[in-house]
Structure formats: structure tokens, C-alpha cells
Amino acid sequence: MRIKITFKLSDASQVLPLNYQYPLSAWVYKVIEKGDSQFSTFLHEAGYQLENLKTFKLFTFSNLLFPERGFRILKGTDRMEITAREISLIIAFMLPDALQNFVAGLFSDQQAEIGDKVSRVKMQVANIEMLPEQLPESTMRIRALSPLVVARQTEADKQEQYLKPGDKDYERLFFKNLCDKHHAWQGQTGQELTAFDSSALKFRCLTQNPKSRLQTIKAFTSDEVKVRGYLFDFEISAPPALISTGLGSGFGAMNALGFGCGEMVEY
């Protein structure tokens, strides 16, 4: 399920931190909690489990989508000034059919206040649009609408090393994450787990110089961490059901924090 949320802003310009991914994720959780605390608790604390080892939230969202010249970066700061009166956001969920309209409806008439202790933006949900289901074929081209994160732990200190397309292990880790999410979804919904032939899974970056984005999570707290992802177009060859999982839950890691949201594109 994919929904497009359109926000209205006041007439006055407002200032938003460039690191808005985490506050936006917190707002999504807050909206769901107000409407269905049990589902919110499941997402936040449990998630979809893979053999009791890994858990996935199985939702993601795009960067904020602005009209042309709807914002400007304030030079020398980590802030943007928003001058647009309307901005939008795409949220994707892996959900049973029976829950889709209910969850989409939770966002109607909501208010959002996004930011940090330095600056915040106030927005009102003006419209909710259920987007048409994307039905992938076995080879598709995808555009990342938010930074796509692929990481591995270093041997020495177990720190996350963020990879860019073309790095060693990028393709392998990209598909391992995607297959794990698909199996977690199948396990939760009682389906038999599908075995995938790794030799048939192909990834190809289509963007010559992917844009690097460094996001600070939990800024100005003791838990602050920096996450690097990349914005680019890519071609993926895989079973359509596996590609659908990526479109519904995100590609790469940390999807519920607003990373790896993608949409099909044509060239």
C-alpha cells in the first residue's frame, strides 16, 4: 500500500532542519498510535520477525516532496527555509488488504510539527491519496525517493560501514536485506517461505554519480548517530513478488526511519 499525503503550511515561511527523517518517522508512529495503539506497539517494539533473529517494520517513506523553488538551503547551516504552501510525502506499508484503508484513514485531518529543538515546521494534512498499486515485472527500474542505506559491520570495532553502489558486497547485502524482509512478511502472514536463486538476482545502478546524503538520527541527544545513504536510479532483476516487497517496505536498511523508499520509473 502506498499513500500520498499533501500538507498545507501557513503563509509565513518556516525553517526545517535538513535532518528531518527521524522526527518525521516519530510523527508517523504517533499518528498510528492515536488510531491503533496495538498496531503501533507491534511496529515499534516487535515488528515482523524473521526466525526470531531479525525484525523489520515493513514501512518506509520518501523525502518531503517540494514544488519547484519551494525551499532553499540556508547557507552555512543545517537548515532549509520552506517557502512552499504545499508539500507532500509518500508512505509505503506492507499491510494485509483488510487494514489498508483503515491505516490510510488514520492520517486524515492530522497536524504535524516536525523538527528539533532549534527549529520546527507546522503542517496540516490537507489530502490523502491512495496511489495505484505498482505491479512489477521481473526486471524494473526504480528511483530512490529517499536515501538508500546499505551497510556492513567492520571486523575491528563492529561499526557500521556505509556502502555506495559499486562497492564490494553492495549487491549481495542489498538482496540479503530484501530477501530477509520478504521472508519476514511471509512468516507473519502464514505463507511458505520462498527460496530465491541468488544467481538470478541482479542489481545495476543507473546513476553515474549517486548523491550522498548524511542524516543525523536523534540529533542533540546522547543517542545521536549519523547514517549515510545514496539517492540514485537502479535496475533490479528479481521475482516480481520480491520487487513488490521492496516497493512496499523499502529497499536497503533503516526503512522505518525514512530510508530506501522507491518508485518504478520508465526510461
C-alpha positions as CSV (number, residue, x, y, z in Angstrom):
1,M,0.0,0.0,0.0
2,R,1.3,3.4,-0.9
3,I,-0.3,6.7,0.1
4,K,0.5,10.3,-0.8
5,I,-0.1,12.9,1.9
6,T,-0.4,16.5,1.0
7,F,0.4,19.0,3.7
8,K,-0.6,22.7,3.9
9,L,1.6,25.2,5.5
10,S,0.9,28.7,6.8
11,D,1.6,31.8,4.7
12,A,4.8,32.6,6.6
13,S,8.0,30.8,5.6
14,Q,9.3,28.3,8.1
15,V,12.7,26.7,8.8
16,L,13.2,23.0,8.9
17,P,16.4,21.0,9.8
18,L,17.9,19.1,7.0
19,N,17.9,16.1,9.4
20,Y,14.1,15.7,9.4
21,Q,13.9,12.0,8.7
22,Y,13.8,10.9,12.4
23,P,11.2,13.5,13.5
24,L,9.1,12.6,10.5
25,S,9.3,8.9,11.5
26,A,8.3,9.7,15.0
27,W,5.2,11.6,13.6
28,V,4.1,8.5,11.6
29,Y,4.4,6.4,14.7
30,K,2.4,9.0,16.7
31,V,-0.4,9.1,14.2
32,I,-0.7,5.3,14.1
33,E,-0.6,5.1,17.9
34,K,-3.5,7.6,18.2
35,G,-5.6,5.5,15.9
36,D,-4.5,2.0,16.8
37,S,-2.2,1.7,19.8
38,Q,-1.9,-2.1,19.5
39,F,-0.6,-1.9,15.9
40,S,1.7,0.9,16.8
41,T,3.2,-1.1,19.7
42,F,3.6,-4.1,17.3
43,L,5.5,-1.9,14.8
44,H,7.6,-0.1,17.3
45,E,8.5,-2.9,19.7
46,A,8.1,-6.2,17.8
47,G,7.8,-5.8,14.1
48,Y,7.8,-8.6,11.6
49,Q,10.2,-11.3,12.8
50,L,12.5,-13.5,10.8
51,E,13.1,-16.8,12.6
52,N,13.2,-14.8,15.9
53,L,16.5,-13.3,14.8
54,K,15.7,-10.1,12.9
55,T,12.7,-7.8,13.0
56,F,11.5,-5.4,10.3
57,K,8.9,-2.6,10.5
58,L,8.0,-3.1,6.8
59,F,7.1,0.5,6.0
60,T,9.1,3.5,4.7
61,F,8.5,7.0,3.4
62,S,10.0,9.4,0.9
63,N,11.8,12.6,1.4
64,L,9.5,15.6,1.6
65,L,8.5,16.5,-1.9
66,F,8.6,20.2,-2.7
67,P,7.3,22.1,-5.7
68,E,10.0,23.9,-7.8
69,R,11.7,26.6,-5.8
70,G,9.6,25.6,-2.7
71,F,12.6,25.7,-0.4
72,R,16.2,27.0,-0.2
73,I,19.2,25.8,1.9
74,L,20.3,28.4,4.4
75,K,24.0,28.9,3.6
76,G,26.4,27.7,6.3
77,T,23.7,25.9,8.3
78,D,22.0,22.6,8.5
79,R,18.6,24.2,7.9
80,M,16.2,24.9,5.0
81,E,13.7,27.7,4.6
82,I,10.4,26.4,3.2
83,T,8.5,28.9,1.2
84,A,6.0,26.5,-0.5
85,R,2.5,26.5,0.8
86,E,2.0,22.8,0.0
87,I,4.4,19.9,0.3
88,S,3.8,16.1,0.1
89,L,5.1,12.8,1.3
90,I,4.7,9.2,0.1
91,I,4.4,6.5,2.7
92,A,4.5,2.8,1.8
93,F,3.3,-0.1,4.0
94,M,3.3,-3.8,3.8
95,L,-0.2,-4.5,5.1
96,P,-2.9,-7.1,4.8
97,D,-5.6,-5.9,2.4
98,A,-8.1,-5.6,5.3
99,L,-6.0,-2.9,7.1
100,Q,-5.0,-0.7,4.2
101,N,-8.0,1.7,4.1
102,F,-8.1,1.9,7.9
103,V,-4.4,2.8,8.2
104,A,-4.6,5.3,5.4
105,G,-7.5,6.9,7.1
106,L,-5.6,7.5,10.3
107,F,-3.6,10.3,8.6
108,S,-6.7,12.3,7.6
109,D,-7.0,15.8,9.3
110,Q,-3.8,15.3,11.3
111,Q,-1.4,18.0,12.2
112,A,2.3,17.6,12.1
113,E,5.1,19.5,13.9
114,I,8.4,18.4,12.5
115,G,11.9,19.5,13.6
116,D,14.3,19.6,16.5
117,K,14.9,21.9,19.4
118,V,16.3,24.6,17.1
119,S,13.6,24.9,14.5
120,R,10.3,23.3,13.7
121,V,7.7,23.3,10.9
122,K,3.9,23.1,11.5
123,M,1.8,21.5,8.8
124,Q,-1.8,20.4,8.4
125,V,-2.8,17.3,6.4
126,A,-4.9,18.5,3.5
127,N,-5.3,15.4,1.4
128,I,-4.7,11.7,1.5
129,E,-4.4,9.8,-1.9
130,M,-4.2,6.0,-2.2
131,L,-1.7,5.5,-5.0
132,P,-2.3,2.8,-7.7
133,E,-0.7,-0.5,-6.9
134,Q,2.7,-0.9,-8.7
135,L,2.8,-4.2,-10.4
136,P,6.4,-5.0,-11.2
137,E,7.8,-7.3,-13.8
138,S,10.9,-9.4,-13.4
139,T,13.1,-6.5,-14.5
140,M,12.2,-3.0,-13.4
141,R,13.8,0.4,-13.0
142,I,13.4,2.1,-9.6
143,R,14.1,5.6,-8.4
144,A,15.1,6.1,-4.8
145,L,12.8,8.8,-3.2
146,S,14.8,8.8,0.0
147,P,18.4,7.8,0.6
148,L,19.0,4.1,0.2
149,V,21.2,2.6,3.0
150,V,23.4,-0.5,2.7
151,A,25.9,-1.2,5.4
152,R,28.2,-3.8,6.8
153,Q,30.0,-4.1,10.1
154,T,33.7,-3.7,10.3
155,E,35.7,-6.6,11.7
156,A,37.7,-4.5,14.1
157,D,35.2,-2.4,16.0
158,K,31.8,-3.7,14.7
159,Q,31.0,-0.2,13.5
160,E,28.6,0.3,10.5
161,Q,30.4,1.0,7.3
162,Y,28.0,2.6,4.8
163,L,28.4,1.4,1.2
164,K,27.7,3.1,-2.1
165,P,26.6,1.4,-5.3
166,G,29.6,-0.4,-6.8
167,D,31.3,-1.1,-3.5
168,K,32.3,-4.7,-2.8
169,D,29.4,-6.6,-1.2
170,Y,26.8,-3.9,-2.0
171,E,24.7,-6.1,-4.3
172,R,24.9,-9.1,-2.0
173,L,23.9,-7.2,1.1
174,F,21.1,-5.3,-0.9
175,F,19.5,-8.6,-1.8
176,K,20.1,-10.3,1.5
177,N,18.2,-7.5,3.2
178,L,15.4,-7.6,0.6
179,C,15.0,-11.4,0.9
180,D,15.0,-11.3,4.7
181,K,12.2,-8.7,4.6
182,H,10.2,-10.8,2.2
183,H,10.6,-13.9,4.4
184,A,9.6,-12.0,7.5
185,W,6.4,-10.9,5.7
186,Q,5.7,-14.4,4.5
187,G,6.2,-15.8,8.0
188,Q,3.9,-13.2,9.6
189,T,1.2,-13.9,7.0
190,G,1.5,-17.7,7.2
191,Q,2.9,-18.3,3.8
192,E,5.5,-20.9,2.9
193,L,9.0,-19.2,2.7
194,T,10.2,-18.9,-0.9
195,A,13.7,-19.9,-1.8
196,F,15.4,-17.5,-4.2
197,D,18.2,-18.3,-6.6
198,S,20.9,-15.7,-5.8
199,S,22.4,-16.1,-9.3
200,A,19.1,-14.8,-10.8
201,L,19.1,-11.6,-8.6
202,K,20.7,-8.7,-10.4
203,F,21.2,-5.0,-9.4
204,R,22.6,-2.3,-11.6
205,C,23.0,1.4,-10.6
206,L,21.8,3.6,-13.5
207,T,23.0,6.9,-12.0
208,Q,26.6,7.9,-12.8
209,N,27.3,9.8,-9.6
210,P,24.8,8.8,-6.8
211,K,24.1,11.7,-4.4
212,S,25.3,11.0,-0.9
213,R,23.1,12.1,2.0
214,L,24.2,12.1,5.6
215,Q,21.4,12.1,8.1
216,T,21.7,12.6,11.8
217,I,19.3,10.4,13.8
218,K,18.2,11.6,17.3
219,A,20.1,14.9,16.9
220,F,21.2,16.8,20.0
221,T,20.8,13.7,22.2
222,S,23.2,11.2,23.7
223,D,21.9,8.6,21.2
224,E,22.8,10.7,18.2
225,V,24.1,8.7,15.2
226,K,24.9,9.6,11.6
227,V,23.6,7.4,8.8
228,R,24.8,7.7,5.1
229,G,22.6,6.7,2.2
230,Y,22.5,7.4,-1.5
231,L,20.0,8.8,-4.0
232,F,20.0,7.1,-7.4
233,D,18.1,5.2,-10.0
234,F,18.7,1.5,-10.4
235,E,17.6,-1.6,-12.4
236,I,16.6,-4.7,-10.5
237,S,16.0,-8.2,-11.8
238,A,14.2,-10.5,-9.4
239,P,10.9,-12.3,-8.9
240,P,8.1,-9.7,-9.1
241,A,7.0,-10.6,-5.5
242,L,10.4,-9.7,-4.2
243,I,10.4,-6.4,-6.0
244,S,7.0,-5.7,-4.6
245,T,8.3,-6.2,-1.1
246,G,10.9,-3.5,-1.8
247,L,8.3,-1.1,-3.1
248,G,6.1,-1.8,-0.1
249,S,8.6,-1.8,2.7
250,G,11.7,0.0,1.3
251,F,15.0,-1.1,-0.2
252,G,18.1,-1.3,1.9
253,A,18.2,-0.8,5.7
254,M,16.5,1.5,8.2
255,N,13.3,1.9,6.1
256,A,11.1,2.9,9.0
257,L,13.4,5.9,9.6
258,G,12.7,7.2,6.1
259,F,15.3,5.4,4.0
260,G,15.0,3.4,0.8
261,C,11.6,4.5,-0.4
262,G,11.4,3.8,-4.1
263,E,9.0,4.0,-7.1
264,M,9.0,2.4,-10.5
265,V,10.1,4.7,-13.4
266,E,10.3,4.3,-17.1
267,Y,13.2,5.4,-19.3
